[in-house]
Amino acid sequence: MSTSNNATSADNQQERLIKLGWIVGFVDGEGCFSIGFIKQPDREESLRIRRGYRMGVQAWHEFAVTQGMKSLSSLKKVRNFFGVGNLYLNQRHDNHKEHLYRYAVRKRADLLRVIIPFFEKHHLQTSKNNDFRLFAQCVRMMSQNKHLERKGLIKILKLSEQMNHKKSKNNLIRILRNQTPTTPFRRE
């Protein structure tokens, strides 16, 4: 194996292809592209009224890969490869023997600049590719502030219902029901 820094050498090209294939395969098996919603209405606090989101709902996005503590080095390789995101510890308090670690990219700019372009160029091979395409569409809509408008939020909701084993529509409707005191949620 060559130790040259020449990116055009056959060894480096082969190494790069192996690394790209490993990243794509690892994410295909262990990764997740998520769009979620959290109710955020106005609420009274002790000294003020905290203003919620205009639509009464916060939409969020995340690309994540989770592994047990024994495979933490794999997550570090993924983080180093992309150069964005963070590692988080999820301590286990159940009958499992090791804690979980999560590599996550939540920052919209990093998703748009690094993660989405990478997976558009290097396609996932399982049904997760469909989740990724829907995820990318939602993140782009959110970067255009579509999630701050009723019509856009509903479209993002409908797209997210098709992701990750088809989330239950009833759960998402429950999240959005009565999103603001004056505007109850209705499916359009």
Residue frames as qw, qx, qy, qz and C-alpha x, y, z in Angstrom:
[[0.000, 0.888, 0.459, 0.000, 0.00, 0.00, 0.00],
 [0.428, 0.480, -0.011, 0.766, 1.37, 3.39, -0.96],
 [0.346, -0.618, -0.419, 0.569, 1.97, 6.10, 1.63],
 [0.229, 0.168, 0.282, 0.916, 1.94, 8.81, -1.04],
 [0.166, 0.523, 0.445, -0.708, -0.38, 11.77, -0.61],
 [0.141, 0.162, -0.562, -0.799, -1.01, 11.75, -4.37],
 [0.586, 0.234, 0.478, -0.611, -4.79, 11.52, -4.70],
 [0.695, 0.467, -0.288, -0.464, -4.51, 10.15, -8.22],
 [0.047, 0.376, -0.925, -0.009, -2.54, 7.03, -7.30],
 [0.610, -0.127, -0.686, -0.376, -4.35, 3.72, -7.77],
 [0.394, -0.186, -0.788, 0.434, -3.93, 2.80, -4.10],
 [0.069, 0.173, 0.366, -0.912, -5.48, 6.06, -2.87],
 [0.503, 0.002, -0.354, -0.789, -8.37, 5.79, -5.33],
 [0.598, -0.158, -0.778, -0.111, -9.07, 2.24, -4.18],
 [0.257, -0.188, -0.671, 0.669, -8.81, 3.27, -0.51],
 [0.246, 0.090, 0.086, -0.961, -11.19, 6.15, -1.14],
 [0.594, -0.073, -0.542, -0.590, -13.73, 3.88, -2.86],
 [0.516, -0.191, -0.808, 0.210, -13.52, 1.39, 0.00],
 [0.091, -0.177, -0.496, 0.845, -14.02, 4.17, 2.55],
 [0.404, 0.034, -0.163, -0.899, -16.97, 5.63, 0.59],
 [0.622, -0.118, -0.698, -0.335, -18.52, 2.17, 0.30],
 [0.389, -0.189, -0.768, 0.472, -18.03, 1.53, 4.01],
 [0.116, 0.124, 0.290, -0.942, -19.66, 4.87, 4.95],
 [0.543, -0.004, -0.354, -0.761, -22.65, 4.27, 2.65],
 [0.618, -0.122, -0.770, -0.099, -23.08, 0.68, 3.84],
 [0.263, -0.138, -0.688, 0.662, -22.72, 1.59, 7.51],
 [0.281, 0.121, 0.168, -0.937, -25.33, 4.36, 7.24],
 [0.575, -0.033, -0.579, -0.577, -27.58, 2.08, 5.18],
 [0.592, -0.194, -0.778, 0.088, -27.56, -0.42, 8.02],
 [0.439, -0.386, -0.576, 0.570, -27.34, 1.78, 11.11],
 [0.086, -0.007, -0.010, 0.996, -28.29, 5.33, 10.11],
 [0.064, 0.681, 0.718, -0.129, -31.53, 7.24, 10.34],
 [0.063, 0.212, 0.196, 0.955, -32.87, 10.36, 8.65],
 [0.139, -0.570, -0.762, 0.274, -35.58, 11.92, 10.82],
 [0.122, -0.396, -0.131, -0.901, -38.07, 14.76, 10.63],
 [0.299, -0.422, -0.794, 0.320, -39.99, 15.39, 13.83],
 [0.185, -0.630, -0.226, -0.720, -42.48, 17.76, 15.39],
 [0.331, -0.272, -0.666, 0.611, -42.82, 19.17, 18.90],
 [0.134, -0.854, -0.457, -0.209, -45.74, 21.24, 20.16],
 [0.415, -0.092, -0.211, 0.880, -44.51, 24.72, 21.07],
 [0.083, -0.815, -0.461, -0.342, -47.51, 26.91, 21.91],
 [0.046, -0.634, 0.271, -0.723, -47.38, 30.12, 23.93],
 [0.688, -0.417, -0.580, 0.130, -47.16, 29.37, 27.64],
 [0.297, -0.886, 0.099, -0.343, -47.10, 31.28, 30.88],
 [0.659, 0.087, -0.526, 0.530, -43.94, 31.22, 32.94],
 [0.424, -0.586, -0.499, 0.478, -43.54, 32.75, 36.38],
 [0.189, -0.574, -0.040, 0.795, -42.41, 36.17, 35.12],
 [0.231, 0.424, -0.387, -0.786, -43.50, 36.28, 31.47],
 [0.848, 0.353, 0.300, -0.256, -45.42, 34.67, 28.68],
 [0.355, -0.366, 0.707, 0.490, -43.06, 32.65, 26.54],
 [0.616, 0.525, -0.119, -0.575, -44.02, 32.96, 22.91],
 [0.767, 0.012, 0.631, 0.116, -44.19, 29.70, 21.02],
 [0.277, -0.049, 0.654, 0.702, -43.69, 29.10, 17.33],
 [0.342, 0.169, -0.182, -0.906, -45.96, 30.88, 14.88],
 [0.626, -0.028, -0.621, -0.470, -47.62, 27.59, 13.92],
 [0.738, -0.456, 0.259, -0.424, -47.56, 26.25, 17.50],
 [0.983, -0.010, 0.150, 0.107, -45.21, 23.49, 16.35],
 [0.111, -0.762, 0.573, 0.279, -41.44, 23.20, 16.05],
 [0.940, 0.335, -0.052, -0.020, -40.28, 21.05, 13.14],
 [0.339, -0.735, 0.566, 0.156, -36.80, 19.53, 13.51],
 [0.850, 0.447, -0.273, -0.060, -34.43, 17.39, 11.46],
 [0.465, -0.649, 0.601, 0.008, -31.60, 15.00, 12.27],
 [0.791, 0.365, -0.490, -0.031, -29.25, 12.58, 10.59],
 [0.500, -0.614, 0.543, -0.280, -28.00, 10.05, 13.14],
 [0.741, 0.198, -0.642, 0.008, -26.11, 6.79, 13.50],
 [0.614, -0.600, 0.333, -0.390, -26.27, 4.90, 16.81],
 [0.720, 0.238, -0.638, 0.132, -23.91, 2.23, 18.14],
 [0.797, -0.574, -0.169, 0.084, -23.03, 0.55, 21.41],
 [0.313, -0.884, 0.323, 0.125, -19.98, 1.66, 23.34],
 [0.749, -0.203, 0.536, 0.332, -17.88, -1.19, 21.88],
 [0.571, 0.470, 0.470, 0.482, -18.34, 0.33, 18.40],
 [0.094, -0.907, -0.119, 0.392, -17.68, 3.95, 19.35],
 [0.363, -0.414, 0.493, 0.673, -14.61, 3.98, 17.10],
 [0.318, 0.409, 0.727, 0.452, -16.89, 3.42, 14.08],
 [0.017, 0.910, 0.412, -0.038, -18.93, 6.50, 14.96],
 [0.316, -0.753, 0.194, 0.544, -15.74, 8.50, 15.36],
 [0.404, -0.033, 0.654, 0.638, -14.70, 7.43, 11.86],
 [0.187, 0.695, 0.633, 0.286, -18.04, 8.60, 10.46],
 [0.165, -0.934, -0.177, 0.262, -17.79, 11.94, 12.30],
 [0.396, -0.549, 0.397, 0.619, -14.21, 12.44, 11.11],
 [0.407, 0.263, 0.698, 0.527, -15.19, 11.53, 7.55],
 [0.097, 0.811, 0.510, 0.269, -17.99, 14.12, 7.38],
 [0.367, 0.149, -0.187, 0.899, -16.28, 16.71, 9.58],
 [0.353, -0.371, -0.013, -0.859, -19.60, 17.90, 11.04],
 [0.774, -0.386, -0.393, -0.314, -21.94, 16.79, 13.82],
 [0.223, -0.580, 0.614, -0.486, -21.31, 15.54, 17.33],
 [0.520, -0.067, -0.850, 0.058, -21.19, 12.38, 19.39],
 [0.507, -0.468, 0.190, -0.699, -23.67, 12.01, 22.25],
 [0.133, 0.086, -0.949, 0.272, -23.76, 9.50, 25.09],
 [0.684, -0.310, -0.207, -0.627, -27.08, 7.84, 25.86],
 [0.088, -0.321, 0.861, -0.385, -26.54, 6.12, 29.19],
 [0.611, -0.191, -0.683, -0.353, -28.46, 2.88, 29.53],
 [0.318, -0.277, 0.620, -0.662, -30.40, 2.21, 32.68],
 [0.890, 0.032, -0.063, -0.451, -32.00, -1.03, 31.58],
 [0.896, -0.247, 0.366, 0.035, -30.75, -4.59, 31.29],
 [0.748, 0.614, -0.120, 0.221, -28.25, -3.87, 28.50],
 [0.804, -0.355, -0.048, 0.474, -24.57, -4.09, 29.32],
 [0.461, -0.055, 0.149, 0.873, -23.26, -1.09, 27.42],
 [0.151, 0.687, 0.207, -0.681, -24.23, 2.55, 26.86],
 [0.591, 0.596, 0.457, 0.294, -25.21, 3.77, 23.42],
 [0.219, -0.462, 0.167, 0.843, -23.47, 6.49, 21.48],
 [0.465, 0.742, 0.483, -0.003, -25.11, 8.57, 18.81],
 [0.304, -0.131, 0.312, 0.891, -23.43, 10.48, 16.02],
 [0.226, 0.767, 0.590, -0.110, -25.89, 13.22, 15.04],
 [0.205, 0.052, 0.243, 0.947, -25.97, 16.10, 12.60],
 [0.046, 0.714, 0.653, -0.249, -28.76, 18.53, 13.42],
 [0.063, -0.610, 0.072, 0.786, -27.42, 21.83, 12.14],
 [0.648, 0.661, 0.331, -0.183, -29.31, 22.69, 8.97],
 [0.258, 0.853, -0.390, -0.231, -26.30, 24.30, 7.28],
 [0.262, -0.439, 0.854, 0.096, -24.25, 21.11, 7.82],
 [0.637, 0.296, 0.701, -0.121, -27.06, 18.94, 6.48],
 [0.552, 0.798, 0.149, -0.190, -27.40, 21.11, 3.37],
 [0.168, 0.852, -0.476, -0.135, -23.68, 21.60, 2.77],
 [0.073, -0.483, 0.873, -0.010, -22.27, 18.15, 3.67],
 [0.464, 0.030, 0.855, -0.232, -24.70, 15.32, 4.41],
 [0.662, 0.560, 0.345, -0.360, -27.36, 15.80, 1.72],
 [0.456, 0.731, -0.416, -0.290, -24.89, 16.36, -1.15],
 [0.142, -0.420, 0.896, 0.014, -22.87, 13.29, -0.08],
 [0.471, 0.165, 0.847, -0.180, -25.87, 10.94, -0.15],
 [0.608, 0.679, 0.103, -0.399, -27.19, 12.47, -3.37],
 [0.338, 0.685, -0.612, -0.205, -23.87, 11.57, -4.98],
 [0.173, 0.233, -0.951, 0.107, -23.37, 8.21, -3.19],
 [0.665, -0.237, -0.255, -0.661, -26.75, 6.49, -3.10],
 [0.484, -0.229, 0.743, -0.402, -27.93, 4.31, -0.26],
 [0.242, 0.136, -0.879, -0.388, -28.84, 0.81, -1.46],
 [0.047, -0.343, -0.915, 0.209, -31.83, -0.06, 0.73],
 [0.079, -0.772, -0.576, -0.256, -35.27, 1.46, 1.27],
 [0.398, -0.661, -0.192, 0.607, -33.44, 4.00, 3.43],
 [0.288, 0.048, 0.374, 0.880, -32.64, 5.82, 0.18],
 [0.136, -0.652, -0.569, -0.483, -36.33, 6.78, -0.08],
 [0.465, -0.765, -0.344, 0.282, -36.25, 8.07, 3.51],
 [0.466, -0.318, 0.125, 0.816, -33.18, 10.10, 2.62],
 [0.147, 0.337, 0.490, 0.790, -34.83, 11.65, -0.47],
 [0.304, -0.774, -0.500, -0.241, -37.89, 12.66, 1.58],
 [0.563, -0.619, -0.180, 0.517, -35.62, 13.96, 4.35],
 [0.395, -0.065, 0.255, 0.880, -33.64, 16.09, 1.88],
 [0.039, -0.568, -0.523, -0.634, -36.85, 17.51, 0.45],
 [0.451, -0.791, -0.412, 0.029, -38.10, 18.42, 3.95],
 [0.552, -0.473, -0.035, 0.685, -34.80, 20.01, 5.00],
 [0.268, 0.172, 0.366, 0.874, -34.74, 22.11, 1.83],
 [0.214, -0.713, -0.510, -0.432, -38.31, 23.24, 2.45],
 [0.546, -0.732, -0.285, 0.291, -37.36, 24.16, 6.01],
 [0.498, -0.209, 0.120, 0.833, -34.36, 26.14, 4.73],
 [0.020, 0.365, 0.417, 0.832, -36.90, 28.17, 2.73],
 [0.181, 0.012, 0.500, -0.847, -38.97, 28.68, 5.92],
 [0.496, -0.176, -0.608, -0.595, -41.88, 26.66, 4.51],
 [0.454, -0.294, -0.804, 0.245, -42.35, 25.04, 7.94],
 [0.059, -0.229, -0.388, 0.891, -43.36, 28.46, 9.29],
 [0.463, 0.082, -0.230, -0.852, -46.44, 28.51, 7.03],
 [0.730, 0.021, 0.497, -0.468, -49.48, 26.30, 7.51],
 [0.847, 0.463, -0.106, -0.240, -49.42, 24.87, 3.96],
 [0.430, 0.611, -0.648, 0.149, -45.68, 24.13, 4.10],
 [0.329, -0.366, 0.754, -0.435, -45.87, 22.57, 7.56],
 [0.840, 0.146, 0.345, -0.394, -48.65, 20.25, 6.39],
 [0.761, 0.551, -0.330, -0.087, -46.62, 19.25, 3.32],
 [0.150, 0.550, -0.765, 0.300, -43.59, 18.47, 5.50],
 [0.600, -0.166, 0.614, -0.486, -45.86, 16.49, 7.82],
 [0.892, 0.321, 0.086, -0.307, -47.22, 14.45, 4.91],
 [0.585, 0.597, -0.543, 0.077, -43.72, 13.76, 3.57],
 [0.106, -0.480, 0.771, -0.405, -42.49, 12.70, 7.02],
 [0.799, -0.038, 0.379, -0.466, -45.40, 10.26, 7.32],
 [0.882, 0.416, -0.189, -0.115, -43.85, 8.31, 4.44],
 [0.302, 0.645, -0.645, 0.277, -40.46, 7.98, 6.17],
 [0.023, -0.342, 0.830, -0.441, -39.01, 5.42, 8.58],
 [0.062, -0.215, -0.972, 0.065, -41.56, 2.63, 8.38],
 [0.234, -0.511, -0.514, -0.649, -44.48, 4.94, 7.70],
 [0.017, -0.001, -0.590, 0.807, -45.04, 6.80, 10.97],
 [0.010, 0.562, 0.820, -0.107, -48.56, 6.58, 12.29],
 [0.015, 0.515, 0.299, 0.803, -50.68, 9.39, 10.89],
 [0.512, -0.736, -0.411, -0.164, -52.71, 9.42, 14.09],
 [0.648, -0.451, -0.183, 0.586, -49.62, 10.20, 16.18],
 [0.326, 0.088, 0.172, 0.926, -48.64, 13.12, 13.95],
 [0.227, -0.624, -0.426, -0.614, -52.18, 14.46, 13.86],
 [0.613, -0.667, -0.391, 0.160, -52.24, 14.18, 17.66],
 [0.542, -0.227, -0.060, 0.807, -49.05, 16.26, 17.85],
 [0.112, 0.172, 0.271, 0.940, -50.50, 18.97, 15.65],
 [0.256, -0.671, -0.660, -0.219, -54.04, 18.95, 17.04],
 [0.310, -0.921, -0.235, 0.037, -54.95, 22.25, 18.64],
 [0.701, 0.165, -0.074, 0.690, -51.58, 23.66, 17.65],
 [0.086, 0.167, -0.181, 0.965, -52.64, 27.18, 18.56],
 [0.162, 0.361, 0.697, -0.597, -55.58, 28.30, 20.69],
 [0.423, 0.545, 0.097, -0.717, -57.21, 30.08, 17.74],
 [0.570, 0.485, -0.494, -0.443, -56.31, 27.72, 14.88],
 [0.799, -0.175, 0.562, -0.124, -57.04, 24.01, 15.36],
 [0.072, -0.381, 0.800, 0.458, -55.21, 21.68, 12.99],
 [0.801, 0.361, 0.342, -0.333, -57.18, 20.18, 10.14],
 [0.532, -0.089, 0.679, 0.498, -55.76, 18.00, 7.41],
 [0.390, 0.624, -0.095, -0.670, -56.09, 19.69, 4.04]]
